Amino acid sequence: MPDSSSYVGATADAYDAVAVLYTEFVAGILDDAALDRATLAAFAELVRASGNPAAVEVGCGPGHMTAHLRDLGLDAFGLDIAPAMIDIARGAHPEIRFDLSSMDAVAVPDASLGGVLSWYSLIHTPPAELRPYLEEFHRVLAPGGLLLLGFFAADGPDPVPFDHRVAPAYRWSLDALAARVTEAGFTEVERSLREPAENERHRQGRLLLRRT
């Protein structure tokens, strides 16, 4: 696991400290989020249509989104750097595989997955450290595989640090993040931007990309 002195270790420690509270916070988070459910459903449909339903959620937290992907017909597993989160995920969903692992070390062979979901998991990565994660997503996806990113949106060309409630994080404009991901070997398929819900502070961005 990452050195606790690194930003990765600090992020893991921060999520471990609030694991139970975070799990309670995200329980039922999709119930009143029709647009998010539609985005995830479209992602799952495209992954299934590729003929390879195998998928990973990187930064899975307590496993609720990984379980949702399973409900949508994907053979999904999850991984996270926070041991307490993985313990909760395994307890809540014993039928699903959950790995204690970093997003740049997905334990699958090259080109073996049809989908990668990164739902607010790249937000804690300093911009200068983003590339290894994108390269790992490219490695594990089969040609034509789909990558879905969910993140907090910004307006300008540069990532914007903000006071995330758990750990330091960054907001990205759709254009800026799409440019980074396409440089790593992906082609953009679709993008969306929605206004914040009642309990949200920022607009929410979604990028769907295909491994080229």
HELIX and SHEET records of a PDB file:
HELIX    1   1 TYR A    7  ALA A   17  1                                  11    
HELIX    2   2 ALA A   19  VAL A   26  1                                   8    
HELIX    3   3 ALA A   34  ALA A   49  1                                  16    
HELIX    4   4 HIS A   64  ASP A   71  1                                   8    
HELIX    5   5 PRO A   83  ALA A   92  1                                  10    
HELIX    6   6 LEU A  122  HIS A  124  5                                   3    
HELIX    7   7 PRO A  127  GLU A  129  5                                   3    
HELIX    8   8 ARG A  131  VAL A  140  1                                  10    
HELIX    9   9 LEU A  174  GLU A  183  1                                  10    
SHEET    1   A 7 PHE A  98  LEU A 100  0                                        
SHEET    2   A 7 ASP A  75  ASP A  80  1                                        
SHEET    3   A 7 ALA A  54  VAL A  58  1                                        
SHEET    4   A 7 LEU A 113  TRP A 119  1                                        
SHEET    5   A 7 LEU A 141  PHE A 152  1                                        
SHEET    6   A 7 GLN A 204  ARG A 211 -1                                        
SHEET    7   A 7 PHE A 186  ARG A 194 -1                                        
SHEET    1   B 2 VAL A 160  PHE A 162  0                                        
SHEET    2   B 2 ALA A 169  ARG A 171 -1                                        
END                                                                             
